């Protein structure tokens, strides 16, 4: 298959299958098809006698119309669920089929999961096919198409379709099996080679579209989860009432991620073996009004609290621990994450849904649970601290979140908005941007974990566990290992788009104490983020040097400049505060001939001998 996507959404190319070449242009919806050689009649498969009178051996333009419609729909980049319906509809209309199924491969369970069905087969649809079972399971086991009587399959699983004549086709992208397409006819009708050829065209076009839709769906889900994390992070110091804080978190999880049921029980202060459930979201919030008390010795939530380990159950019917509240419909899957601070379990973040949970769900909720743990500890701490101390801590947290995580999330948001156009221009460019987005996502997770570790209460001896890979993505860890130049080079590579030319000069720099370098690093991070988001700059220059008395950082761009209506915001105030806390000087001014220059000067404080060499 040769496919080219252009920025104006015009899709031009060929589908070359067997003896037929289909040339298509999706915009004006025009199509041509030609025969390279006279059609060959292969030996019929078992039970493949008879004809389908609705389509000749040489497919006409009208017979190819469903494929044309599908290609036009694909050019609009529909969501995955809608795309599967469109592919199945095109296949069934193209050969006037009686039934059809499309399923995708679930690598975790090693099954084909049915996601769309056509007409009468819906009454007999199975949710999943294991290897060797039915059409989907046979394709999963062999990787090969199947044409023949359904009852002749090695393991037929739908008795009502025994006499159907079936075409089963693998959905492949490159060498990867994505799923399968199965179309059938009620006897005496049978498929002929041209019908199989058309279905193969539809399967090939659909497989490429499915791969792109799955990528976009993953990025959309990832963006939603970072949006939720940022929302909860910004809310954790809104007040000191734990129940109010947890209720806002439960409502946010339900509204953003669409999980139908959310529970956030806390360990009883007077009975560590009991969970007290007052906070709910979604359906449970509407249907259950009373407070419940649950033993940690029972249920999936109890297991999460007792074992201090995430419990991911994708089939609650097979798990005897599942407890369904009276008066509600049982869910299909449950994900319970313990809320822990140091060596204490504070509660459980529990969600239920009607689809399978995956690794992205688990990781996202674990980060949220870490935030809730910090929020609960800080809520207790705020009750013992003075008003001045609480205000200072809130300001510090706001500064850390704004200068660090928010900047990364902002870069992710900007980059994600360009993905669709990049994919249309060039798949290679799209791959590049997805790789950058994944790097930013990993960096954001690492920074969040590092920040949470710093926020652990003073009387605790541990924070959220951080892997070696996670530490390598953290700006603070990069400063420890590579000093300011190495850390800034990693930052710039991750957050500055290709359209902005970057120059650096660290020739006169000597590694400084970690707290001083962290201040300079955050100043540069905020300045670069402002340039990328607001300045419309084409060039960016970062310089760092150490004089006899000072460490100096200078960030210069050739963008729009400050303007007559310039007013300092939270970011500039945070930069100034960081520098002045270390008895330094901060300056922002117009650059010559245009743009903005930001400069930070901090008293020199060299690292002790034996610290890592940034140039090594």
C-alpha positions in Angstrom: 0.0 0.0 0.0 1.3 3.4 -1.0 -0.3 6.3 0.9 0.6 10.0 1.0 -1.1 12.5 3.3 -1.0 16.2 2.6 -1.6 19.2 4.8 -4.9 20.1 3.0 -6.3 16.7 4.0 -6.1 15.4 0.4 -5.2 11.7 0.5 -3.6 10.4 -2.8 -2.2 7.0 -3.5 -2.8 3.4 -4.6 -4.0 0.2 -3.0 -2.4 -2.7 -4.9 -4.1 -6.0 -4.1 -3.8 -9.1 -6.3 -4.9 -8.3 -9.8 -6.6 -5.0 -9.1 -4.9 -1.6 -8.7 -7.2 1.1 -7.1 -6.1 4.7 -7.5 -7.9 7.1 -5.1 -8.0 10.8 -4.4 -9.9 11.7 -1.2 -11.2 15.3 -1.5 -13.4 15.2 -4.5 -14.1 11.5 -3.8 -13.0 10.2 -7.2 -11.7 6.7 -7.8 -10.3 4.6 -10.6 -9.6 0.9 -10.7 -7.8 -1.2 -13.4 -7.0 -4.8 -14.0 -3.4 -5.6 -14.5 -4.1 -9.1 -15.8 -7.2 -11.1 -16.4 -8.7 -12.4 -13.2 -7.5 -15.8 -12.1 -9.8 -18.2 -10.4 -8.0 -19.9 -7.5 -9.0 -23.3 -6.3 -12.0 -22.9 -4.1 -11.7 -23.3 -0.3 -13.7 -25.9 1.4 -17.4 -25.2 1.0 -16.7 -22.3 -1.4 -19.2 -23.2 -4.1 -21.9 -21.0 -5.4 -21.8 -17.3 -6.4 -22.7 -13.9 -5.0 -24.9 -12.3 -7.6 -24.6 -8.8 -6.3 -21.0 -8.3 -7.6 -19.3 -9.4 -10.8 -15.8 -10.9 -11.1 -14.5 -7.4 -12.1 -15.6 -5.0 -9.3 -17.3 -1.9 -10.7 -17.0 1.6 -9.5 -20.3 1.3 -7.7 -19.0 -1.8 -5.9 -15.9 0.1 -4.9 -18.0 3.1 -3.6 -17.9 1.8 0.1 -14.1 1.8 0.0 -14.1 5.3 -1.4 -16.4 6.5 1.3 -14.2 4.8 3.9 -11.1 6.6 2.6 -12.9 9.9 2.7 -13.9 9.3 6.3 -10.4 8.2 7.2 -9.1 11.5 6.0 -11.2 13.2 8.7 -9.3 11.3 11.4 -12.3 9.9 13.4 -11.9 8.5 16.9 -10.9 4.8 17.1 -14.4 3.5 18.1 -16.0 5.4 15.2 -13.3 4.3 12.8 -13.9 0.6 13.6 -17.6 1.1 12.8 -16.8 2.8 9.5 -14.4 0.0 8.5 -16.9 -2.7 9.3 -19.7 -0.8 7.6 -17.7 -0.4 4.4 -16.8 -4.1 4.3 -20.4 -5.3 4.9 -21.8 -2.9 2.3 -19.1 -3.7 -0.2 -20.1 -7.4 -0.5 -23.7 -7.1 0.9 -22.7 -9.3 3.8 -25.2 -10.6 6.4 -22.9 -10.4 9.4 -19.5 -8.9 10.3 -17.1 -8.5 13.3 -14.0 -6.4 13.8 -11.8 -7.0 16.8 -8.4 -5.7 18.1 -5.6 -7.7 19.7 -5.2 -7.3 23.5 -1.5 -8.2 24.1 -2.0 -8.2 27.9 -4.6 -11.0 27.8 -3.4 -12.5 24.4 -6.9 -12.4 23.0 -8.8 -10.8 20.1 -11.4 -8.5 21.7 -14.6 -7.8 19.7 -15.2 -4.0 19.4 -17.8 -3.7 16.6 -20.4 -6.1 15.2 -22.8 -5.9 12.2 -26.5 -6.9 12.0 -27.6 -10.3 13.2 -24.2 -11.4 14.6 -24.7 -9.0 17.5 -27.0 -11.5 19.1 -24.2 -14.1 19.1 -21.2 -11.8 19.6 -18.5 -13.1 21.9 -16.4 -10.5 23.7 -13.1 -12.1 23.2 -11.5 -15.0 21.2 -8.5 -16.9 22.7 -5.8 -18.3 20.4 -7.4 -20.8 18.0 -11.0 -20.0 18.9 -13.3 -18.8 16.2 -12.1 -16.6 13.2 -10.3 -14.1 15.4 -8.5 -16.8 17.4 -7.4 -18.6 14.3 -5.9 -15.5 12.8 -4.2 -14.7 16.1 -2.7 -18.2 16.1 -1.7 -18.4 12.5 -1.5 -14.8 11.2 -3.2 -16.0 8.0 -6.5 -15.2 6.3 -9.4 -17.7 6.3 -12.0 -18.2 3.6 -14.5 -21.1 4.0 -17.4 -22.5 6.0 -17.5 -21.2 9.6 -18.2 -24.7 10.9 -15.0 -26.0 9.4 -12.9 -23.8 11.7 -10.7 -25.7 14.1 -12.7 -24.3 17.0 -16.0 -22.6 16.0 -17.6 -20.8 18.9 -20.9 -19.3 17.5 -23.2 -22.3 16.7 -25.7 -20.1 14.9 -23.1 -19.3 12.2 -22.1 -22.9 11.5 -23.2 -22.9 7.8 -22.1 -19.3 7.1 -19.4 -18.7 4.5 -16.7 -16.6 6.1 -13.9 -14.3 5.1 -11.5 -13.6 8.0 -8.6 -11.2 7.3 -5.8 -10.0 9.6 -5.4 -6.3 10.2 -1.7 -5.6 9.9 0.4 -2.5 10.1 4.0 -3.2 8.9 4.7 -6.6 10.7 2.4 -5.9 13.6 -0.9 -7.7 14.0 -3.5 -5.1 15.1 -6.7 -7.2 14.9 -9.0 -8.9 12.5 -12.0 -8.4 10.2 -14.5 -11.2 9.7 -17.4 -11.0 7.2 -19.9 -13.8 6.5 -22.8 -14.7 4.2 -25.8 -16.9 4.9 -26.0 -19.9 2.5 -26.5 -20.5 -0.4 -24.5 -17.3 -1.1 -20.7 -17.7 -1.2 -17.7 -15.3 -1.6 -15.7 -15.2 -4.9 -12.2 -14.0 -5.4 -13.2 -10.4 -6.3 -15.1 -10.1 -3.1 -12.1 -11.3 -1.1 -9.9 -8.9 -3.0 -12.2 -5.9 -2.2 -12.3 -6.9 1.5 -8.5 -7.2 1.5 -8.3 -3.6 0.2 -10.6 -2.4 3.0 -8.7 -4.3 5.6 -5.3 -2.8 4.4 -6.6 0.7 4.4 -8.4 0.2 7.7 -5.2 -1.2 9.4 -3.2 1.9 8.6 -6.0 4.1 9.9 -6.3 2.0 13.1 -2.6 2.4 13.8 -2.8 6.2 13.5 -6.0 6.3 15.5 -4.5 4.2 18.3 -1.5 6.5 18.5 -3.8 9.6 18.7 -6.0 7.9 21.3 -2.9 7.2 23.5 -1.7 10.8 23.2 -5.2 12.1 24.0 -5.5 9.8 27.0 -2.1 10.8 28.2 -2.9 14.6 27.8 -6.2 14.1 29.8 -4.3 12.4 32.6 -1.7 15.2 32.8 -4.5 17.7 32.8 -6.0 15.9 35.7 -2.7 15.7 37.6 -2.1 19.4 37.1 -5.6 20.2 38.2 -5.3 18.2 41.4 -1.7 19.5 42.0 -3.0 23.1 41.8 -5.8 22.3 44.3 -4.0 20.5 47.1 -3.5 23.6 49.2 -6.8 25.3 48.6 -7.9 24.5 52.1 -7.1 22.2 55.1 -10.3 20.2 55.1 -9.3 16.7 53.9 -12.8 15.6 52.9 -13.4 18.7 50.8 -10.0 18.2 49.1 -10.7 14.5 48.4 -14.2 15.3 47.1 -12.9 17.7 44.6 -10.3 15.1 43.5 -13.0 12.4 43.1 -15.2 14.8 41.1 -12.3 15.7 38.9 -11.3 12.0 38.3 -14.9 11.3 37.3 -15.4 14.3 35.0 -12.0 14.3 33.3 -11.3 10.5 32.9 -15.0 9.4 32.7 -14.5 6.6 35.3 -18.2 5.9 36.3 -17.4 5.0 39.9 -14.9 6.6 42.3 -14.2 5.9 46.0 -11.6 7.5 48.3 -11.9 5.9 51.7 -9.4 6.9 54.5 -8.0 4.8 57.3 -9.9 5.4 60.6 -7.6 7.4 63.0 -8.8 5.2 65.9 -8.8 1.9 64.1 -6.1 1.2 61.5 -7.9 -2.0 60.3 -10.9 0.0 59.1 -11.5 2.2 56.0 -14.0 5.0 56.4 -15.7 5.8 53.1 -17.4 9.2 52.9 -16.0 10.5 49.6 -17.4 9.2 46.3 -17.6 10.3 42.7 -19.8 9.5 39.7 -22.6 7.0 40.1 -21.7 6.1 43.6 -21.9 9.7 44.7 -25.5 10.0 43.4 -26.7 6.6 44.7 -24.9 6.1 48.0 -25.3 8.9 50.6 -24.3 7.2 53.8 -20.9 6.7 55.4 -19.6 3.1 55.0 -17.0 1.4 57.2 -15.0 -1.4 55.5 -12.5 -3.8 56.9 -9.1 -3.9 55.2 -9.3 -7.7 55.5 -11.9 -7.9 52.7 -12.5 -6.5 49.3 -10.1 -5.2 46.6 -9.8 -1.8 48.4 -9.0 -3.6 51.6 -6.2 -5.6 49.8 -4.7 -2.4 48.4 -4.6 -0.9 52.0 -3.4 -4.1 53.6 -0.7 -5.0 51.1 0.2 -1.4 50.3 0.2 -2.4 46.7 -1.9 -1.4 43.6 -4.7 -3.9 42.8 -5.6 -4.0 39.1 -8.5 -6.3 38.3 -9.8 -6.3 34.8 -12.5 -9.0 35.3 -14.1 -8.6 38.7 -16.3 -11.7 38.0 -13.2 -13.8 38.3 -12.0 -12.2 41.5 -13.8 -13.3 44.7 -12.6 -10.3 46.6 -14.9 -7.9 44.7 -17.6 -6.4 46.8 -20.6 -4.7 45.0 -22.5 -2.1 47.0 -26.2 -2.9 47.3 -28.5 -1.3 44.7 -25.9 -0.6 42.0 -24.9 -2.5 38.9 -21.5 -4.3 39.2 -18.6 -2.9 37.2 -16.4 -4.9 34.9 -13.0 -3.7 36.2 -11.6 -2.2 39.4 -8.3 -0.3 40.1 -7.4 0.3 43.7 -4.3 2.4 44.6 -3.1 2.8 48.2 -2.5 6.4 49.4 0.8 6.1 51.4 3.0 8.5 53.2 6.4 7.0 54.3 5.5 3.9 56.2 1.8 4.8 56.8 -1.3 3.9 54.7 -3.6 6.9 54.7 -6.4 5.5 52.5 -7.2 4.2 49.0 -7.9 5.8 45.6 -10.4 3.3 43.9 -12.0 3.6 40.5 -14.3 1.2 38.7 -15.2 1.0 35.0 -16.7 -0.9 32.2 -13.5 -1.2 30.2 -10.1 -2.7 31.0 -7.6 -0.6 32.8 -4.1 -0.4 31.5 -0.6 0.7 32.5 -1.3 4.3 31.8 -4.3 4.2 34.1 -2.2 2.6 36.9 0.7 5.1 36.6 -1.6 8.1 36.4 -3.6 7.1 39.5 -0.4 6.3 41.4 0.9 9.8 40.8 -2.5 11.3 41.9 -2.5 9.1 45.0 1.0 10.4 45.8 -0.3 14.0 45.5 -3.3 13.1 47.8 -0.9 11.7 50.4 1.1 14.9 50.4 -2.1 16.9 50.6 -3.4 14.8 53.5 -0.1 15.2 55.4 0.1 18.9 54.7 -3.5 19.3 55.8 -2.6 17.7 59.2 0.6 19.8 59.2 -1.3 23.0 58.6 -3.4 22.5 61.7 -0.2 22.6 63.8 1.7 25.3 61.9 1.4 29.0 62.3 -0.4 31.1 59.7 2.9 32.6 58.6 4.6 29.2 58.1 1.6 27.9 56.2 1.6 30.9 53.9 5.3 30.6 53.2 4.9 26.9 52.4 2.0 27.5 50.0 4.0 30.1 48.2 7.0 27.8 47.9 4.7 25.0 46.6 3.1 27.4 44.1 6.5 28.5 42.9 7.8 24.9 42.5 4.7 23.8 40.6 4.7 26.8 38.4 8.4 26.9 37.6 8.8 23.2 37.1 5.9 20.9 36.2 3.6 23.6 34.7 6.3 24.6 32.2 6.7 21.0 31.1 2.9 20.5 30.8 2.7 23.7 28.8 5.3 22.4 26.4 3.4 19.2 26.1 0.2 21.1 25.3 1.8 23.1 22.6 3.5 20.1 21.0 0.3 18.0 21.1 -1.5 20.7 19.2 0.9 20.2 16.3 0.7 16.4 16.1 -2.2 16.1 13.6 -0.7 18.6 11.1 2.7 17.0 11.5 1.4 13.5 10.7 -0.4 14.8 7.6 2.8 16.5 6.3 5.1 13.6 7.1 4.8 10.4 9.2 8.5 10.7 10.0 7.9 14.2 11.4 4.9 12.9 13.3 7.0 10.1 14.8 9.6 12.6 15.8 7.1 14.8 17.7 5.5 11.8 19.4 8.9 10.8 20.6 9.5 14.3 22.0 6.0 14.3 23.6 6.8 10.9 25.3 10.1 12.3 26.6 8.3 15.3 28.0 5.7 13.0 29.6 8.4 10.9 31.3 10.2 14.1 32.4 6.9 15.4 33.9 6.3 12.2 35.8 9.9 12.2 37.1 9.7 15.9 38.2 6.4 15.2 39.9 7.9 12.3 41.9 11.0 14.4 42.8 8.8 17.3 44.0 6.6 15.0 46.0 9.6 13.5 47.7 10.8 17.0 48.6 7.3 17.8 50.0 7.2 14.8 52.4 6.7 16.1 56.0 9.8 16.7 58.0 9.0 13.8 60.5 8.8 11.3 57.7 11.9 9.4 56.5 10.8 8.6 52.9 8.7 9.9 50.0 7.4 8.3 46.9 9.8 5.8 45.4 11.8 7.1 42.4 13.4 4.7 39.9 16.9 5.3 38.5 15.4 6.1 35.1 13.0 8.6 36.8 15.9 10.3 38.5 17.8 10.6 35.2 14.8 12.6 33.7 14.6 15.0 36.7 16.1 18.5 36.3 17.4 18.4 39.8 19.1 15.1 39.3 20.7 16.3 36.1 22.1 19.3 38.0 23.6 16.9 40.6 25.2 14.7 37.9 26.1 17.2 35.1 25.9 20.6 36.7 24.0 23.5 35.0 25.3 23.3 31.4 24.4 19.6 31.0 21.0 20.0 32.7 20.2 23.0 30.5 21.1 21.2 27.3 18.7 18.4 28.2 16.0 21.0 29.0 16.4 22.9 25.8 16.4 19.7 23.6 13.1 18.7 25.2 11.1 21.9 25.3 12.3 24.2 22.5 10.6 23.5 19.1 12.6 23.0 15.9 11.4 26.4 14.6 13.5 28.3 17.1 17.3 28.3 16.6 19.1 27.8 19.9 22.7 28.9 20.7 24.4 28.3 24.1 27.7 29.5 25.6 28.9 27.9 28.8 32.6 28.3 28.2 33.3 30.4 31.3 31.1 28.4 33.7 32.3 26.7 36.9 29.9 24.3 38.7 28.2 26.0 41.7 26.4 24.7 44.8 23.3 22.7 44.0 20.8 25.2 45.5 22.4 28.1 43.4 22.3 26.0 40.2 18.7 25.0 40.8 17.7 28.7 41.1 19.5 29.5 37.8 18.0 26.4 36.1 14.4 27.4 37.1 15.0 30.9 36.0 16.1 29.6 32.6 13.2 27.1 32.4 10.6 29.9 33.0 12.3 32.3 30.6 12.5 29.7 27.8 8.9 28.7 28.4 7.8 32.3 28.1 9.8 32.7 24.9 8.2 29.6 23.3 4.7 30.4 24.3 4.5 34.2 23.9 7.5 35.8 22.1 7.1 34.5 18.6 10.9 34.4 18.5 13.1 32.8 15.9 16.4 32.8 17.9 17.2 32.0 21.5 20.6 32.4 23.2 21.5 31.0 26.7 24.7 32.0 28.4 26.2 31.0 31.8 29.5 32.1 33.2 31.2 32.5 36.6 33.2 35.7 37.3 35.4 36.4 40.3 32.3 37.2 42.5 29.2 36.0 40.6 27.5 33.3 38.7 25.6 34.9 35.8 22.8 33.4 33.6 21.5 35.3 30.6 18.6 34.4 28.3 18.0 36.4 25.2 15.5 36.1 22.4 14.6 38.1 19.3 10.8 38.0 19.8 8.1 40.6 20.4 9.7 42.2 23.4 8.0 43.5 26.5 5.6 46.0 24.9 4.1 49.1 26.5 1.4 47.2 28.4 3.8 44.7 30.0 2.9 43.7 33.5 5.0 41.2 35.6 3.1 37.9 36.2 3.5 34.9 38.5 6.5 33.5 36.5 8.6 36.7 36.7 7.8 37.1 40.4 8.9 33.6 41.0 12.2 34.1 39.1 13.0 37.3 41.1 12.2 35.6 44.4 14.5 32.7 43.7 17.4 34.9 42.9 16.8 37.4 45.7 16.5 34.6 48.3 20.2 33.8 47.4 21.1 37.5 47.7 21.4 37.9 44.0 20.1 40.3 41.4 17.4 39.8 38.8 16.9 41.9 35.7 14.5 41.9 32.7 14.9 44.4 29.9 14.4 44.9 26.1 17.1 43.3 24.0 18.9 45.1 21.2 17.7 45.4 18.5 14.5 43.5 19.5 13.3 40.9 21.9 13.9 40.4 25.6 16.9 39.7 27.8 16.6 38.1 31.3 19.6 38.1 33.6 20.2 36.5 37.0 23.3 37.1 39.1 24.0 35.1 42.2 27.1 35.3 44.5 29.7 32.8 43.5 29.7 29.5 45.5 31.7 26.8 43.9 31.0 23.2 44.4 33.3 21.2 46.6 36.0 19.2 44.9 34.9 15.7 43.8 31.5 16.9 42.4 30.6 15.6 38.9 32.3 17.3 36.0 29.7 18.7 33.6 31.9 18.2 30.6 32.7 14.6 31.3 
